[in-house]
Amino acid sequence: MTDAWTREWLEADGLGGFASGTAAGIRTRRYHALLLTARTPPTGRLVLVNGFDAWVETPAGRFAISSQAYVPDVTHPDGTARIASFDLDPWPRWTLALPNGTRIAQEIFVPKDFSAVAVSWRRLAGTGAATLVLRPFLSGRDSHALHHENPAFRFDASGEPGGLLAFHPYPDVPAVVVRSNGSYEPSPEWYRNFFYAEEKARGLDSAEDLASPGTFRFDLSAGEAIWLAAAQGHESALGVGGAEATLATLRSTERRRRASLGDRLDRAADAYLVRRGAGRTVVAGYPWFTDWGRDTFIALRGLCLATGRLEDAEGILLEWAGTVSEGMLPNFFPDASSEPEFNAVDASLWYVVAVYEYFEAMAAAGRVASRSNVAKLQEAIEAILAGYAAGTRFGIRADADGLLAAGQPGVQLTWMDAKVGDWVVTPRIGKPVEVQALWLNALWIAGAFSDRWRELHDLGLASFHDRFWNEAAGCLFDVVDPDHVAGTVDATLRPSQIFAVGGLPFALVEGERARRIVDTVEAALSTPAGLRSLSPVDPAYQGRYEGGPRQRDGAYHQGTVWPFLAGAFVDAWVRTREGSAAAKAEARERFLAPLLAHLDEAGLGHVSEIADGDAPHTPRGCPFQAWSLGELLRIDRVILARGD
């Protein structure tokens, strides 16, 4: 598989839907699609248009400009061979070179706040007759599923010649509404056994059948070929005039919007900030995650605060403020049709940190939040800490030593949350180290406006210093009182301890011990892609994240590298070197540069969810991950900011 097959692009619509694919133009995932809509933003995702075949008919012959992968190992036709170049700025653009000297530019972009896509082809070089033929592939399936040939699929189109066409393959699926400047010819066909290499690599079903209702024909010698599609309910994106005028308006509007965002990191950050009802939230990762509590509050600090998008940060924090239940925020944001899940001990604590840093960012910008919003956010913080102090779900409670105990068998509560059936891979029941760092930070933050938390903070901090230091290893224990057995410890060398030194407003450990922690973590866990989740010398270490779901989940936190941890690590590394300019310059070269290079490797312009623990640290998981990108932004613009 070439690099072009593994380099992926993303066009997000701001609603949870998107278009996505590879630089080769070959779909390698079930999630690669031209029009993927979120019916209940940002959830309820359906794939409406999966992709297309396209070719150009000239007097010199017919030349494919697209390719598909089919079972068992067939690539057809040979359009990928005609890709002369691929560019991502300001949106995916291919230059295609035909054997007769014709050169064609193909562009795909998604307009913001519409479940729609714009596809165009323009002849750059060549003369004479040239007809572009497009055959779209439709399904109308859940984004996590696969589609197969069936008699229920409806191929017919409704509409007027020269106007909008609507394809409505299934009665319970939004129609695909199309505007083009070409002619449509019905020609129903089933295309069978598309092959998705990334799905096979993940141990999942990897073959799919797609339906094509007909072909669109365009005269390239007469001008640009335009094909615009929208999910039913978003037809306004297609305009009321011709395809040319509509595309010109969409293109101009989207160019200006993207140019106003800033550099490539700002534009990438924008993809994760989406609508939920009348409010805002953060998509944890594309193509398969929606919005998660823990991910939202970690990512927000980089995606919003580091980029100056303070209104977005405020809207997200207020949106979540009303969801506190017994001190907990949902791990999954509740949908109208489902109950929220609260299986995260740290999500609420990350919320407190995010609120604090939002207030700090507002002050640095010379701005003040409204009194009513400040009150709402402080009330949420009080409700969180009161619930945790009194005791809440899953054994979460402030213990007599001031530390936060959490956990019960069969439930995963920390960020190391892999679970296969009844098997919780890393249960970490007891008092996990990063949970204490978050708990004590939250108490410290709340103590600024409520005296009741200061005494508990001081008690907990003293207990932390007394109980977590592992002198023999020169670092911190991962869990104290594991399985709620008082006086015992889990000395597994994991990266979570770094949050006691960096990554949070208040460092629990400073001085010589802090430096030893950072040095130990760097020696055992640091990679160019982030921190390993387990030391390679541990017998449970898994150096490669591959295989079926059970094998992958078993490796998820047992050695797999997590780029988001680089933020806390770099912060700790710089803090233990007194934040000097020389330390920041060295950190930029050693730790930031490899992450910036990764922007061109997998999810183009973005940072992957995870990577293999073993070299060469192949990117894995979601190619577009919110907290990975958010922490990269924080490293670049906050932690290593020059201050000049």
C-alpha atoms as one frame of an Amber mdcrd trajectory, in Angstrom:
protein
   0.000   0.000   0.000   1.506   3.330  -1.052   1.716   6.455   1.099  -1.127
   7.950  -0.945  -3.373   5.117   0.283  -2.586   5.834   3.941  -2.602   9.638
   3.845  -6.180  10.708   4.597  -8.035  13.982   4.171 -11.026  15.285   6.111
 -13.659  17.908   5.273 -15.879  18.411   8.346 -19.248  20.169   8.111 -19.497
  21.579  11.664 -22.456  19.300  12.414 -20.663  16.017  13.018 -20.813  14.916
   9.388 -17.959  15.007   6.898 -16.390  13.924   3.646 -13.185  11.912   3.876
 -10.888   9.755   1.805  -7.287   9.120   0.823  -4.834  11.083  -1.295  -5.019
   8.167  -3.747  -8.765   8.642  -4.057  -9.293   5.025  -3.001 -11.592   4.341
  -0.066  -9.846   2.157   2.498 -12.352   2.556   5.367 -16.102   2.076   5.681
 -16.098   5.686   6.914 -14.582   7.143   3.765 -17.425   8.927   2.038 -18.351
  11.865  -0.121 -21.488  12.767   1.833 -21.756  11.515   5.418 -24.485  13.265
   7.385 -25.250  13.592  11.111 -29.031  13.488  11.491 -28.956  14.595  15.149
 -25.773  16.698  15.255 -23.221  15.507  16.035 -24.639  11.953  16.156 -26.928
   9.773  14.046 -24.360   9.497  11.277 -25.349   7.988   7.936 -23.317   7.480
   4.779 -25.404   8.734   1.868 -22.859   9.002  -0.959 -19.838   6.734  -0.593
 -17.814   7.849  -3.590 -17.736   7.764  -7.363 -16.128   6.446 -10.500 -15.152
   9.038 -13.081 -13.583   8.954 -16.506 -12.902  11.273 -19.443 -13.901  10.448
 -22.991 -11.764  12.028 -25.723 -11.041  11.324 -29.418  -7.833   9.635 -28.191
  -9.762   7.237 -25.973 -11.412   6.821 -22.584  -9.254   7.506 -19.533 -10.194
   6.709 -15.947  -9.511   9.373 -13.313 -10.605   7.286 -10.321  -9.822   3.870
  -8.855 -11.576   1.460  -6.503 -10.267  -1.414  -4.405 -12.157  -4.686  -4.818
 -11.997  -8.124  -3.214  -9.711 -10.038  -3.200  -6.822  -7.757  -4.216  -7.923
  -5.828  -7.273  -7.549  -2.118  -7.999  -9.659  -0.964 -10.933  -9.715   1.106
 -13.039  -6.283   2.738 -13.278  -7.172   6.320 -12.391  -4.684   6.564  -9.513
  -1.867   6.230 -12.040  -2.965   9.581 -13.488  -2.610  11.567 -10.247   0.167
  14.067 -10.918  -0.200  15.931  -7.618  -2.349  16.248  -4.510  -2.741  19.334
  -2.333  -4.784  19.974   0.811  -4.879  23.773   0.829  -7.507  25.202   1.031
  -9.233  21.830   0.440  -8.422  18.528  -1.286  -7.296  19.117  -4.866  -5.894
  16.617  -7.336  -4.159  17.323 -10.648  -4.758  14.479 -13.093  -2.589  13.969
 -16.177  -4.092  12.047 -19.103  -1.940  10.300 -21.752  -3.146  12.678 -24.495
  -1.752  15.719 -22.673  -5.013  16.741 -21.030  -4.638  17.875 -17.416  -7.607
  18.153 -15.071  -8.022  19.686 -11.617 -10.439  17.876  -9.301 -11.592  19.580
  -6.094 -13.746  18.454  -3.154 -14.869  20.633  -0.289 -17.619  20.753   2.340
 -19.311  24.079   3.165 -19.553  24.912   6.868 -22.861  24.237   8.667 -24.374
  22.271   5.775 -24.562  18.546   5.220 -23.395  19.004   1.653 -20.408  18.526
  -0.619 -19.085  20.314  -3.708 -17.120  18.392  -6.339 -15.710  19.989  -9.476
 -13.428  19.240 -12.402 -11.704  21.812 -14.587  -9.487  21.280 -17.621  -6.101
  22.877 -17.082  -4.438  21.829 -20.346  -5.497  20.176 -23.564  -7.812  20.990
 -26.448 -10.613  19.377 -28.343 -13.617  17.420 -27.215 -13.569  16.046 -23.662
 -16.545  14.590 -21.816 -16.317  13.794 -18.126 -18.592  10.995 -16.935 -19.422
  10.587 -13.252 -21.030   7.528 -11.680 -21.812   8.123  -7.975 -22.063   5.267
  -5.472 -24.898   5.439  -2.910 -25.803   3.422   0.185 -27.799   5.195   2.920
 -26.381   3.148   5.786 -25.242   3.706   9.349 -21.664   4.972   9.269 -20.438
   2.008  11.341 -22.153  -0.602   9.160 -21.627  -2.021   5.668 -24.061  -2.106
   2.751 -24.969  -5.109   0.629 -27.010  -5.701  -2.479 -30.726  -5.941  -1.716
 -34.026  -5.599  -3.595 -35.295  -2.747  -1.396 -32.872  -0.157  -2.773 -34.666
   2.404  -4.958 -32.631   3.613  -7.939 -35.112   6.104  -9.383 -34.593   9.856
  -9.195 -37.180  12.601  -8.884 -36.865  16.169 -10.112 -36.817  18.278 -13.233
 -34.215  18.256 -16.032 -31.739  21.047 -15.409 -32.920  21.441 -11.805 -32.522
  19.529  -8.568 -32.507  15.739  -8.627 -33.357  13.704  -5.533 -32.365  10.097
  -4.868 -34.268   8.436  -2.028 -32.955   4.861  -1.786 -34.688   3.934   1.492
 -37.801   5.437   3.104 -36.195   6.006   6.529 -33.024   7.628   5.170 -32.630
  11.273   4.067 -32.682  11.730   0.323 -29.588  12.807  -1.594 -30.375  16.048
  -3.425 -28.114  16.926  -6.361 -27.511  20.028  -8.454 -25.116  19.785 -11.397
 -24.393  21.424 -14.734 -24.284  18.063 -16.475 -26.918  15.775 -17.943 -28.187
  12.795 -15.999 -28.827   9.387 -17.559 -30.479   6.626 -15.475 -28.386   3.466
 -15.590 -28.896   1.449 -12.397 -26.072  -0.893 -11.422 -24.864  -2.716  -8.342
 -21.111  -2.545  -7.776 -20.074  -5.492  -5.626 -17.251  -6.348  -3.259 -15.550
  -3.032  -2.642 -12.618  -3.786  -0.348 -11.587  -1.657   2.648  -8.012  -2.469
   3.646  -8.093  -0.578   6.944 -11.180  -2.489   8.073  -9.482  -5.803   7.341
  -6.416  -4.647   9.283  -8.711  -3.901  12.243 -10.097  -7.444  12.130 -13.499
  -6.303  10.874 -15.694  -7.102   7.885 -14.184  -5.341   4.912 -16.352  -5.912
   1.818 -19.317  -3.838   0.673 -21.783  -3.529  -2.216 -22.882  -0.099  -3.396
 -25.615   1.057  -5.739 -25.165   3.485  -8.615 -28.399   4.886 -10.057 -26.906
   6.370 -13.207 -24.321   8.673 -14.765 -23.779  12.415 -15.071 -22.107  13.704
 -18.230 -20.241  17.015 -18.502 -18.631  18.821 -21.449 -15.206  19.832 -20.122
 -14.474  21.824 -23.261 -17.370  24.128 -22.360 -16.181  24.868 -18.811 -15.993
  23.513 -15.300 -17.930  20.352 -14.442 -19.871  20.781 -11.199 -21.621  18.212
  -9.010 -23.179  19.413  -5.750 -24.968  17.121  -3.306 -26.778  17.717  -0.012
 -28.666  15.629   2.501 -32.412  16.198   2.561 -33.067  19.194   4.770 -29.905
  20.968   3.628 -31.016  21.778   0.079 -30.466  25.485   0.700 -26.739  24.823
   0.291 -27.455  24.063  -3.380 -28.758  27.548  -4.095 -31.650  28.603  -6.286
 -29.789  29.403  -9.495 -27.442  27.443 -11.688 -24.665  25.164 -10.514 -21.990
  27.647 -11.609 -23.359  30.503  -9.511 -23.938  28.228  -6.525 -20.405  26.827
  -6.633 -18.919  30.303  -6.998 -20.774  31.477  -3.893 -19.896  28.392  -1.847
 -16.267  28.528  -2.934 -15.856  32.237  -2.203 -17.563  31.988   1.194 -15.548
  28.971   2.254 -12.230  30.454   1.084 -12.827  33.586   3.135 -13.923  31.607
   6.183 -10.878  29.346   6.118  -8.489  32.227   5.495  -9.916  33.999   8.556
  -9.135  31.059  10.855  -5.351  31.394  10.779  -2.741  28.765   9.956  -3.177
  25.063   9.210  -3.425  24.169  12.912  -6.270  26.650  13.430  -8.082  25.262
  10.405  -7.623  21.711  11.671  -8.921  22.711  15.109 -12.081  24.094  13.540
 -13.081  20.616  12.348 -13.744  19.402  15.908 -15.948  22.282  17.061 -19.489
  21.326  16.136 -23.101  22.049  16.884 -25.137  20.121  19.414 -28.708  21.367
  19.472 -28.515  25.102  20.031 -25.115  24.767  21.718 -21.579  23.687  20.927
 -19.472  20.635  21.681 -16.274  18.892  20.584 -16.096  15.795  18.399 -13.480
  13.560  20.011 -12.192  12.173  16.732 -12.991  11.366  13.130 -14.160   9.154
  11.608 -15.900   7.171  14.375 -16.023   9.129  17.653 -18.680  11.657  18.624
 -18.461  13.954  21.678 -17.092  12.567  24.942 -16.790  14.437  28.237 -13.166
  13.673  29.066 -11.978  14.345  25.506 -13.964  17.557  25.255 -12.409  19.241
  28.275  -8.854  18.118  27.525  -9.127  19.142  23.869 -10.880  22.447  24.559
  -7.770  23.898  26.184  -5.881  23.647  22.898  -8.621  23.851  20.283 -10.295
  26.897  21.842  -8.144  28.558  24.484  -4.792  28.308  22.697  -6.393  29.574
  19.474  -8.270  32.457  21.103 -11.728  31.025  20.411 -13.014  32.047  23.823
 -16.670  32.323  22.801 -16.591  28.721  21.625 -14.965  27.646  24.888 -17.606
  29.469  26.898 -20.438  27.966  24.871 -19.098  24.443  25.309 -18.537  24.832
  29.051 -22.007  26.301  29.549 -23.549  23.532  27.435 -22.076  20.928  29.775
 -22.649  22.878  33.013 -26.251  21.744  33.312 -25.429  18.044  32.978 -23.806
  17.525  36.408 -25.397  14.557  38.167 -24.245  13.562  41.658 -20.994  15.357
  40.961 -20.381  13.602  37.646 -20.473  14.780  34.060 -21.434  12.307  31.352
 -18.700  10.329  29.672 -21.069  10.308  26.706 -23.076  13.464  26.131 -26.759
  12.528  26.372 -28.868  12.213  23.222 -32.601  12.750  23.225 -33.109   9.046
  22.691 -30.613   7.642  25.177 -29.575   7.922  28.796 -26.177   9.478  29.536
 -23.324   7.263  30.669 -21.330   8.481  33.663 -18.466   5.968  33.713 -15.609
   8.481  33.999 -14.077   9.603  37.283 -11.896  12.241  35.624 -14.250  13.948
  33.145 -15.757  16.199  35.824 -12.328  17.105  37.158 -11.053  17.984  33.697
 -14.103  20.227  33.412 -13.001  22.162  36.512  -9.524  22.605  35.015 -10.989
  23.760  31.692 -13.202  26.337  33.428 -10.227  27.691  35.378  -8.087  28.004
  32.262 -10.977  29.645  30.416 -11.167  32.313  33.151  -7.389  32.749  32.926
  -7.527  33.120  29.141 -10.314  35.678  29.417  -8.273  37.692  31.917  -5.187
  37.536  29.695  -7.288  38.873  26.823  -8.562  41.702  29.002 -12.072  40.305
  28.972 -14.509  39.358  31.695 -17.247  36.736  31.466 -20.751  37.867  32.359
 -21.702  37.553  36.030 -24.451  35.071  35.177 -22.072  32.837  33.227 -19.441
  32.999  35.952 -22.119  31.972  38.458 -23.240  29.031  36.295 -19.712  27.739
  35.876 -18.862  28.118  39.552 -22.100  26.385  40.505 -21.107  23.462  38.284
 -17.708  23.270  39.982 -19.323  23.330  43.423 -21.756  20.589  42.406 -18.903
  18.427  41.125 -16.772  18.721  44.232 -19.723  18.372  46.603 -20.804  15.198
  44.835 -17.308  13.712  44.898 -16.689  14.678  48.514 -19.964  13.114  49.667
 -19.546  10.019  47.509 -21.165   9.137  44.195 -21.413   6.357  41.611 -18.865
   3.557  41.232 -17.310   4.043  44.663 -16.052   7.546  43.888 -15.505   9.352
  47.194 -13.115  11.539  49.143 -11.305   9.196  51.543 -10.187  10.007  55.074
  -6.704  10.870  53.772  -8.123  13.577  51.496  -7.405  11.578  48.332 -10.074
  10.473  45.865 -10.918   6.776  45.793 -12.759   5.323  42.807 -13.715   2.106
  41.136 -15.577  -1.139  41.334 -15.120  -4.429  39.469 -16.301  -4.468  35.872
 -16.217  -0.695  35.330 -13.513   1.354  33.607 -13.341   4.870  35.066  -9.989
   6.408  34.098  -8.710   7.457  30.685  -7.327   3.924  30.368 -10.817   2.683
  29.609 -10.491  -0.324  27.293 -13.040  -3.034  27.944 -13.751  -6.220  25.986
 -16.962  -7.890  27.111 -16.560  -8.252  30.877 -12.768  -7.819  30.704 -11.600
  -4.406  31.926  -8.037  -4.360  30.628  -6.636  -1.747  33.039  -9.136  -1.443
  35.930  -6.888   0.797  38.125  -9.383   0.602  41.008  -8.290   2.545  44.074
  -6.514   5.909  43.910  -4.956   6.390  40.445  -2.186   8.954  40.314  -3.576
  11.291  37.629  -6.989  11.283  39.317  -5.315  12.634  42.454  -3.543  15.305
  40.415  -6.856  16.358  38.915  -8.713  16.142  42.250  -6.180  18.278  44.089
  -6.081  20.782  41.226  -9.870  21.001  41.321  -9.841  21.588  45.096  -7.131
  24.231  44.696  -9.150  25.968  41.948 -12.404  25.900  43.941 -10.587  27.102
  47.042 -10.149  30.473  45.359 -13.874  31.190  45.677 -14.973  28.767  48.404
 -13.066  28.260  51.668 -14.639  24.845  52.261 -12.240  23.107  49.874  -8.926
  24.442  51.168  -8.619  22.139  54.166  -9.451  19.054  52.089  -6.893  20.136
  49.484  -4.131  20.530  52.095  -4.933  17.144  53.647  -4.960  15.430  50.265
  -1.725  17.063  49.122   0.097  15.951  52.263  -1.217  12.403  51.769  -0.140
  12.447  48.137   3.432  13.377  49.047   3.484  10.745  51.749   1.976   7.875
  49.802   2.815   8.158  46.077   6.585   8.580  46.001   8.436   5.435  44.877
  12.028   6.053  45.930  13.355   2.816  44.475  12.111   3.641  40.978  12.564
   7.405  41.184   8.980   8.079  40.196   5.391   7.787  41.434   3.234   4.747
  42.041   0.469   4.361  39.465  -2.237   3.484  42.031  -2.254   3.464  45.811
  -4.746   1.317  47.703  -5.370  -0.757  44.550  -8.693  -2.598  44.672  -9.358
  -0.453  47.787  -6.882  -2.492  49.816  -5.439   0.060  52.236  -1.675   0.381
  52.430  -0.891  -1.426  49.166   0.525   0.062  45.948   0.711  -0.625  42.210
   4.198   0.285  41.000   3.491  -0.270  37.272   5.446   2.310  35.275   2.840
   4.250  33.349   2.699   7.818  31.983  -0.239   9.079  34.063   2.124  10.248
  36.809   3.340  13.052  34.540   0.202  15.034  35.439   1.583  15.446  38.959
   4.391  17.541  37.459   2.964  19.097  34.286  -0.138  19.522  32.210  -2.273
  21.014  34.997  -2.351  24.496  36.574  -0.883  23.337  39.896   2.088  20.935
  40.106   1.860  18.472  42.979   5.553  17.578  42.856   8.402  20.027  42.372
  12.155  20.175  42.781  14.454  17.155  42.672  11.650  14.582  42.832   9.873
  16.220  39.903  13.051  16.076  37.818  13.495  12.392  38.644   9.906  11.661
  37.586  10.396  13.435  34.269  13.716  11.698  33.629  12.227   8.285  34.408
   9.227   8.870  32.152  11.430  10.193  29.364  13.804   7.241  29.511  11.111
   4.549  29.523   8.051   6.010  27.855   8.923   8.927  25.582   8.755   8.464
  21.797   8.617  10.955  18.897   4.827  10.392  18.781   4.089  10.892  22.494
   4.279   8.717  25.606   3.908   4.963  25.782   1.119   3.782  28.054   3.337
   1.128  29.676   7.066   0.556  30.060   8.538  -1.775  27.411  10.218  -3.856
  30.139   6.880  -4.725  31.721   5.802  -8.326  30.939   2.361  -7.026  29.899
   3.798  -4.617  27.312   2.277  -4.776  23.829   4.399  -2.972  21.243   2.008
  -3.082  18.309  -1.630  -2.065  18.121  -3.052  -4.442  15.532  -5.319  -7.420
  15.007  -8.997  -7.844  15.866 -10.916  -5.833  18.468  -9.820  -8.000  21.414
  -6.142  -7.866  20.436  -6.248  -4.126  19.808  -8.127  -3.290  22.998  -5.689
  -5.481  24.907  -2.834  -3.310  23.619  -4.660   0.038  23.833  -3.139   1.031
  27.200  -0.467  -1.633  27.490   2.302   0.058  25.540   0.473   1.932  22.788
   1.678   5.530  22.379  -0.709   8.418  23.068   0.204  11.765  21.422  -2.097
  13.756  23.735   0.210  12.918  26.653   2.976  14.917  24.975   1.365  18.106
  26.253   1.717  17.223  29.939   5.156  15.711  29.359   6.605  18.743  27.561
   5.089  21.016  30.198   6.700  18.934  32.954  10.012  18.750  31.085  10.157
  22.540  30.717   8.963  23.198  34.288  11.754  21.057  35.722  14.220  23.171
  33.754  12.799  26.388  35.225  11.005  27.307  31.998  14.136  28.803  30.486
  14.294  30.002  26.905  16.998  27.452  26.210  14.808  24.635  27.571  11.882
  25.749  25.424  14.076  25.903  22.326  15.397  22.419  23.006  11.884  21.102
  23.619  10.724  22.544  20.308  13.423  20.661  18.473  13.212  17.395  20.384
   9.501  17.004  21.115   7.457  19.421  19.013   9.184  18.991  15.650   8.324
  15.253  15.325   4.669  15.969  16.108   4.576  18.719  13.492   6.119  16.321
  10.969   3.339  13.852  11.731   0.811  16.360  10.325   1.792  15.120   6.858
   1.766  11.390   7.617  -1.709   9.997   8.372  -4.696  12.298   8.915  -3.330
  15.184   6.884  -3.037  18.370   8.921  -4.093  16.507  12.072  -2.638  14.263
  14.796  -3.554  10.608  15.196  -5.200   9.119  18.254  -2.425   6.610  18.978
   0.703   4.967  17.589   2.577   1.709  18.056   4.807   1.538  21.124   7.540
  -0.091  19.050   9.479   1.825  16.414   8.742   3.144  13.840   5.664   4.096
  15.923   3.171   3.613  13.091   0.097   5.858  13.521  -3.026   3.924  14.563
  -6.598   4.479  15.709  -8.475   7.594  14.638  -6.348   9.568  12.150  -8.047
  12.791  13.271  -8.098  13.116  17.092  -9.231  16.230  18.959  -7.150  15.990
  22.130  -4.023  15.005  20.174  -4.292  18.132  18.050  -5.377  20.219  21.030
  -2.289  19.292  23.025  -0.057  19.991  20.024  -1.569  23.460  19.890  -1.014
  23.904  23.612   2.614  22.859  23.322   3.209  25.258  20.446   1.286  28.306
  21.642   1.147  28.042  25.427   3.817  25.777  26.907   6.614  26.766  24.531
   5.397  30.280  23.813   8.367  32.610  23.659   6.587  35.445  25.447   7.980
  38.131  23.202
